[in-house]
């Protein structure tokens, strides 16, 4: 289960793909939230396009960092991709549910 070190020739690939993972991940989360808050489906399509960029960056990073030589690390990379695809959905539903309950409590506590 030992991962061999990154070859010097792949250093810049690892560096830029890791930076791309961060940028595309942030862009995906931002566009997802903005689409939901503003009710603009076009932004959701752009969010999923950012997710595809994230997935491509993760796969590039995995190959450049020799993570796909081990089944364990392949599983971790795929688990991360699936988790990041569904996490914004879960967080959105959690926020909506929490604030709906809060709004209901405000309505109950207001004098009539």
TORKOL-4160 file (C-alpha; in steps of 0.2 Angstrom, whole numbers, padded with zeros to 4 digits, m for minus):
112
<pt num="1" X="0000" Y="0000" Z="0000"/>
<pt num="2" X="0015" Y="0011" Z="m0001"/>
<pt num="3" X="0013" Y="0025" Z="m0014"/>
<pt num="4" X="0029" Y="0028" Z="m0024"/>
<pt num="5" X="0034" Y="0046" Z="m0024"/>
<pt num="6" X="0030" Y="0058" Z="m0038"/>
<pt num="7" X="0043" Y="0059" Z="m0052"/>
<pt num="8" X="0051" Y="0075" Z="m0054"/>
<pt num="9" X="0044" Y="0076" Z="m0072"/>
<pt num="10" X="0027" Y="0076" Z="m0065"/>
<pt num="11" X="0029" Y="0089" Z="m0051"/>
<pt num="12" X="0021" Y="0103" Z="m0061"/>
<pt num="13" X="0007" Y="0092" Z="m0066"/>
<pt num="14" X="0004" Y="0088" Z="m0048"/>
<pt num="15" X="0005" Y="0106" Z="m0043"/>
<pt num="16" X="m0006" Y="0113" Z="m0056"/>
<pt num="17" X="m0019" Y="0099" Z="m0055"/>
<pt num="18" X="m0020" Y="0101" Z="m0036"/>
<pt num="19" X="m0023" Y="0119" Z="m0038"/>
<pt num="20" X="m0036" Y="0115" Z="m0051"/>
<pt num="21" X="m0045" Y="0104" Z="m0039"/>
<pt num="22" X="m0046" Y="0118" Z="m0027"/>
<pt num="23" X="m0052" Y="0131" Z="m0039"/>
<pt num="24" X="m0065" Y="0119" Z="m0048"/>
<pt num="25" X="m0071" Y="0113" Z="m0031"/>
<pt num="26" X="m0074" Y="0131" Z="m0025"/>
<pt num="27" X="m0082" Y="0136" Z="m0042"/>
<pt num="28" X="m0094" Y="0120" Z="m0041"/>
<pt num="29" X="m0099" Y="0125" Z="m0023"/>
<pt num="30" X="m0101" Y="0143" Z="m0027"/>
<pt num="31" X="m0111" Y="0140" Z="m0043"/>
<pt num="32" X="m0122" Y="0127" Z="m0035"/>
<pt num="33" X="m0127" Y="0138" Z="m0020"/>
<pt num="34" X="m0129" Y="0153" Z="m0032"/>
<pt num="35" X="m0141" Y="0143" Z="m0043"/>
<pt num="36" X="m0151" Y="0137" Z="m0028"/>
<pt num="37" X="m0152" Y="0154" Z="m0020"/>
<pt num="38" X="m0157" Y="0164" Z="m0036"/>
<pt num="39" X="m0167" Y="0150" Z="m0044"/>
<pt num="40" X="m0157" Y="0150" Z="m0060"/>
<pt num="41" X="m0155" Y="0133" Z="m0068"/>
<pt num="42" X="m0142" Y="0139" Z="m0081"/>
<pt num="43" X="m0130" Y="0142" Z="m0066"/>
<pt num="44" X="m0133" Y="0124" Z="m0060"/>
<pt num="45" X="m0128" Y="0118" Z="m0078"/>
<pt num="46" X="m0112" Y="0128" Z="m0075"/>
<pt num="47" X="m0110" Y="0121" Z="m0058"/>
<pt num="48" X="m0110" Y="0103" Z="m0065"/>
<pt num="49" X="m0098" Y="0109" Z="m0079"/>
<pt num="50" X="m0086" Y="0115" Z="m0065"/>
<pt num="51" X="m0088" Y="0098" Z="m0056"/>
<pt num="52" X="m0083" Y="0089" Z="m0073"/>
<pt num="53" X="m0067" Y="0101" Z="m0072"/>
<pt num="54" X="m0065" Y="0095" Z="m0054"/>
<pt num="55" X="m0066" Y="0077" Z="m0059"/>
<pt num="56" X="m0054" Y="0079" Z="m0073"/>
<pt num="57" X="m0042" Y="0088" Z="m0061"/>
<pt num="58" X="m0043" Y="0074" Z="m0048"/>
<pt num="59" X="m0040" Y="0060" Z="m0061"/>
<pt num="60" X="m0025" Y="0070" Z="m0068"/>
<pt num="61" X="m0019" Y="0072" Z="m0050"/>
<pt num="62" X="m0021" Y="0054" Z="m0046"/>
<pt num="63" X="m0011" Y="0048" Z="m0061"/>
<pt num="64" X="0003" Y="0061" Z="m0059"/>
<pt num="65" X="0004" Y="0056" Z="m0040"/>
<pt num="66" X="0004" Y="0038" Z="m0044"/>
<pt num="67" X="m0012" Y="0035" Z="m0033"/>
<pt num="68" X="m0020" Y="0023" Z="m0046"/>
<pt num="69" X="m0007" Y="0010" Z="m0043"/>
<pt num="70" X="m0016" Y="0005" Z="m0027"/>
<pt num="71" X="m0034" Y="m0001" Z="m0026"/>
<pt num="72" X="m0035" Y="0008" Z="m0009"/>
<pt num="73" X="m0030" Y="0025" Z="m0016"/>
<pt num="74" X="m0041" Y="0022" Z="m0031"/>
<pt num="75" X="m0056" Y="0019" Z="m0019"/>
<pt num="76" X="m0052" Y="0035" Z="m0009"/>
<pt num="77" X="m0051" Y="0046" Z="m0025"/>
<pt num="78" X="m0068" Y="0039" Z="m0031"/>
<pt num="79" X="m0076" Y="0041" Z="m0014"/>
<pt num="80" X="m0070" Y="0059" Z="m0014"/>
<pt num="81" X="m0077" Y="0062" Z="m0031"/>
<pt num="82" X="m0094" Y="0055" Z="m0026"/>
<pt num="83" X="m0094" Y="0063" Z="m0010"/>
<pt num="84" X="m0091" Y="0080" Z="m0017"/>
<pt num="85" X="m0104" Y="0078" Z="m0030"/>
<pt num="86" X="m0118" Y="0074" Z="m0017"/>
<pt num="87" X="m0111" Y="0085" Z="m0002"/>
<pt num="88" X="m0118" Y="0102" Z="m0009"/>
<pt num="89" X="m0135" Y="0093" Z="m0011"/>
<pt num="90" X="m0135" Y="0087" Z="0007"/>
<pt num="91" X="m0129" Y="0103" Z="0014"/>
<pt num="92" X="m0142" Y="0113" Z="0004"/>
<pt num="93" X="m0156" Y="0102" Z="0011"/>
<pt num="94" X="m0150" Y="0103" Z="0028"/>
<pt num="95" X="m0149" Y="0122" Z="0027"/>
<pt num="96" X="m0167" Y="0123" Z="0020"/>
<pt num="97" X="m0173" Y="0112" Z="0033"/>
<pt num="98" X="m0165" Y="0121" Z="0047"/>
<pt num="99" X="m0171" Y="0138" Z="0042"/>
<pt num="100" X="m0189" Y="0132" Z="0038"/>
<pt num="101" X="m0189" Y="0126" Z="0056"/>
<pt num="102" X="m0182" Y="0142" Z="0062"/>
<pt num="103" X="m0195" Y="0152" Z="0052"/>
<pt num="104" X="m0209" Y="0141" Z="0059"/>
<pt num="105" X="m0203" Y="0145" Z="0077"/>
<pt num="106" X="m0203" Y="0164" Z="0073"/>
<pt num="107" X="m0221" Y="0163" Z="0067"/>
<pt num="108" X="m0226" Y="0153" Z="0082"/>
<pt num="109" X="m0218" Y="0166" Z="0094"/>
<pt num="110" X="m0225" Y="0181" Z="0086"/>
<pt num="111" X="m0240" Y="0189" Z="0095"/>
<pt num="112" X="m0256" Y="0189" Z="0085"/>
